[in-house]
Amino acid sequence: MEISTIIGLVLGFVSVLVGMVLKHAPLTALVNPAAFVIILGGTAATLFIGFPLSELKKFPKLIKMIFVKQKLMNKTDLITLFMEYASITRREGLLALESKVEEINDTFLRNGMRMIIDGNDQEFVSDVLMEDINATEERHRSGALIFSQAGMYAPSLGVLGAVIGLIAALGQMSDMTELAKAIGAAFIATLLGIFTGYVICHPIANKLKRLSKREVEIRLMMVEGLLSIQSGVSTIAISQKLSVFLTPSERLKMNQREAGSSEQKD
């Protein structure tokens, strides 16, 4: 479970509710079906107009992505794995890795391993894997764009909802009490539109972009590792090459772990 998403959503709702209480605004004002219809229905309409149905069908999957933690290989574990593969390759050759292929859970890495074991040249392997990465990035970009567009349209629809509410309020001019209630209800649409756009949709789009970036980084590491193994580089060289993908703190932890392993062997 992606806990940060839950924390963010709960904090967002609580902040608005507590803010309304502190401002002495009645929470019952939020019970405004017309505002929900205008904002949610209108935002859905803009998405159907702006995106093909084939992309909108992925909406449930995109929602799942922000709540379910990504199952990606740890970067330091990936480096250790490639160092092991490099050691095997230098001792026994690439064909010795054939027995390791079925142990790999990651589809991208498994396909890459099969390509280098089958004897494809580096340029071909690199082109195929990079095209795969580019296609993945494009799919992720279109998914994040759905929420970016929703976040852009929802606040504007909130203004539209307020205008509609004010038009209805003008019909209550003879009763000042009812007029005040109608004006308050009109601005609930603005509140809902801004909240939907800037607290829900835009942050979700940002999270999808960050998740995509993390996955792409891991895959780029895999490409570099596979090409390095195919070139027959040493375990030290492959470690140095892939360590550029780590943060300084991750490199420090990896070096400490390697040092600890060396001491135990001694």
Secondary structure, DSSP 8 states (H G I E B T S, - for coil): --HHHHHHHHHHHHHHHHHHHHTT--GGGG--HHHHIIIIIHHHHHHHHHS-HHHHTTHHHHHHHHHS------HHHHHHHHHHHHHHHHHH-GGGGHHHHTT---HHHHHHHHHHHTT--HHHHHHHHHHHHHHHHHHHHHHHHHHHHHHHHHHHHHHHHHHHHHHHHHTTTT-HHHHHHHHHHHHHHHHHHHHIIIIIIHHHHHHHHHHHHHHHHHHHHHHHHHHHHHHT--HHHHHHHHGGGS-HHHHHHHHHHHHHHHHHH-
